[in-house]
Amino acid sequence: MQYLNVSALVVASAILVAGFGPAQAEKDNRGGGSVYDRICAAPTEHGHHYKLADRLAKHLNLTDVQKAAYKEFVDARTKAVDDMKTTLCATKPDLSTYDSRLTFHQNMLEARLAALKEENPKLLAFYKSLDADQKEKFDQFRSDRIANSTSYLRAPEACNAPV
């Protein structure tokens, strides 16, 4: 399952990288600057992780122990994302060539993989604390979020197909 998720991320990134022309790499036509600038310029906002935790706690009717386990995951994720960004943004890459953009995107994927390795044990510990009904609700919640966040990757006619 993790292999499939990482593979999908690699393919999506390769498609994204292929779409960047030399001019787009340094200056995005939406005014956001380079990929590096959009990722590294602003501080990372983690408030949505805590809002999601509140929604999840209500949706799953979490116990105090389960809430604490989920908070440990959110804290680990926050640290992992900050570490990933620190690593990725340490030096500004030259994004003027296809090779350098590919290297930068490879570095992004490697940093994200390192972050996943840091945060997944906490997520698994939280998941294992759930009862069968909560796991079913959690699985459906995650499936819905993933389907909504990746719908742009599917062909228009596939968007209505069952996932």
C-alpha positions as CSV (number, residue, x, y, z in Angstrom):
1,M,0.0,0.0,0.0
2,Q,2.8,2.5,0.9
3,Y,4.6,1.5,-2.2
4,L,1.5,2.3,-4.3
5,N,1.2,5.7,-2.6
6,V,4.8,6.6,-3.1
7,S,4.7,5.3,-6.7
8,A,1.6,7.6,-7.4
9,L,3.5,10.5,-5.8
10,V,6.5,9.9,-8.0
11,V,4.4,9.6,-11.2
12,A,2.5,12.8,-10.3
13,S,5.7,14.6,-9.6
14,A,7.2,13.5,-12.9
15,I,4.2,14.8,-14.7
16,L,4.4,18.0,-12.8
17,V,8.1,18.4,-13.6
18,A,7.6,17.7,-17.2
19,G,5.2,20.5,-17.4
20,F,7.7,23.1,-16.2
21,G,9.4,25.0,-19.0
22,P,12.6,26.9,-18.2
23,A,10.7,30.2,-17.9
24,Q,8.0,28.7,-15.7
25,A,10.6,27.3,-13.3
26,E,12.0,30.6,-12.4
27,K,8.8,32.7,-12.7
28,D,5.4,31.2,-12.4
29,N,2.7,33.0,-14.5
30,R,0.5,33.1,-11.4
31,G,2.9,35.5,-9.7
32,G,4.0,33.0,-7.1
33,G,7.6,32.9,-8.1
34,S,9.6,29.7,-8.5
35,V,8.6,26.4,-7.0
36,Y,11.4,26.9,-4.5
37,D,10.0,30.3,-3.6
38,R,6.5,29.0,-3.1
39,I,7.7,26.2,-0.9
40,C,10.4,28.1,1.1
41,A,9.4,31.7,1.3
42,A,6.6,31.6,3.8
43,P,6.4,29.9,7.2
44,T,4.5,26.7,7.2
45,E,1.0,27.0,8.7
46,H,0.1,23.9,10.8
47,G,-3.3,25.1,12.1
48,H,-5.2,22.8,9.7
49,H,-3.7,19.8,11.3
50,Y,-5.1,20.8,14.7
51,K,-8.5,21.7,13.1
52,L,-8.6,18.3,11.5
53,A,-7.8,16.7,14.8
54,D,-10.8,18.4,16.3
55,R,-13.1,17.3,13.5
56,L,-11.7,13.7,13.7
57,A,-12.2,13.6,17.5
58,K,-15.8,14.5,17.1
59,H,-16.4,12.3,14.1
60,L,-14.9,9.2,15.7
61,N,-15.9,10.0,19.3
62,L,-12.3,9.6,20.5
63,T,-11.4,8.9,24.1
64,D,-8.9,11.1,25.9
65,V,-6.2,8.4,25.3
66,Q,-7.0,8.3,21.6
67,K,-7.0,12.1,21.4
68,A,-3.5,12.1,23.0
69,A,-2.3,9.5,20.5
70,Y,-3.6,11.6,17.6
71,K,-2.0,14.7,19.1
72,E,1.3,12.8,19.2
73,F,0.9,12.1,15.5
74,V,0.0,15.7,14.7
75,D,3.1,16.9,16.6
76,A,5.3,14.4,14.8
77,R,3.9,15.5,11.5
78,T,4.4,19.1,12.3
79,K,8.0,18.5,13.2
80,A,8.6,16.2,10.1
81,V,7.1,18.9,7.8
82,D,9.3,21.6,9.4
83,D,12.4,19.4,9.1
84,M,11.5,18.5,5.5
85,K,11.2,22.2,4.7
86,T,14.4,23.1,6.5
87,T,16.3,20.4,4.5
88,L,14.8,21.3,1.2
89,C,15.2,25.0,1.6
90,A,18.7,25.1,3.0
91,T,20.2,26.2,-0.4
92,K,18.3,27.8,-3.3
93,P,18.7,25.5,-6.3
94,D,19.2,26.7,-9.9
95,L,15.9,25.8,-11.5
96,S,16.7,27.1,-15.0
97,T,17.3,23.7,-16.6
98,Y,15.2,20.5,-16.8
99,D,17.9,18.5,-15.1
100,S,18.0,20.9,-12.1
101,R,14.2,20.9,-11.8
102,L,14.2,17.1,-11.9
103,T,16.8,17.0,-9.2
104,F,14.9,19.5,-7.0
105,H,11.7,17.5,-7.4
106,Q,13.6,14.3,-6.5
107,N,15.0,16.0,-3.4
108,M,11.4,17.0,-2.6
109,L,10.2,13.4,-2.8
110,E,13.1,12.2,-0.8
111,A,12.5,14.8,1.9
112,R,8.8,13.8,2.0
113,L,9.7,10.2,2.3
114,A,11.9,10.9,5.2
115,A,9.1,12.9,6.8
116,L,6.7,10.0,6.3
117,K,9.1,7.6,8.0
118,E,9.2,10.0,11.0
119,E,5.4,10.4,11.3
120,N,4.0,7.0,10.3
121,P,4.8,5.2,13.5
122,K,2.7,7.7,15.5
123,L,-0.2,7.5,13.0
124,L,-0.1,3.7,13.2
125,A,-0.1,3.8,17.0
126,F,-3.2,6.1,16.9
127,Y,-4.9,3.8,14.4
128,K,-4.2,0.7,16.5
129,S,-5.9,2.5,19.4
130,L,-9.2,2.7,17.5
131,D,-11.9,0.1,17.9
132,A,-13.4,-1.6,14.7
133,D,-16.2,0.9,14.2
134,Q,-13.8,3.9,14.6
135,K,-11.3,2.2,12.2
136,E,-14.1,1.8,9.6
137,K,-15.1,5.5,9.9
138,F,-11.4,6.6,9.9
139,D,-10.7,4.5,6.7
140,Q,-13.8,6.0,5.0
141,F,-12.8,9.5,6.1
142,R,-9.2,9.0,4.7
143,S,-10.5,7.5,1.4
144,D,-12.8,10.4,0.8
145,R,-10.1,12.9,1.5
146,I,-7.6,11.1,-0.8
147,A,-10.2,10.8,-3.6
148,N,-11.0,14.5,-3.3
149,S,-7.4,15.6,-3.3
150,T,-6.3,13.4,-6.3
151,S,-9.3,13.9,-8.5
152,Y,-7.3,16.2,-10.7
153,L,-5.0,13.3,-11.6
154,R,-7.7,11.3,-13.2
155,A,-9.2,11.8,-16.7
156,P,-12.5,13.7,-16.6
157,E,-14.5,10.6,-17.5
158,A,-12.8,8.6,-14.7
159,C,-13.8,11.2,-12.0
160,N,-17.3,9.6,-11.7
161,A,-16.0,6.0,-11.7
162,P,-15.8,4.2,-8.3
163,V,-12.5,4.5,-6.6
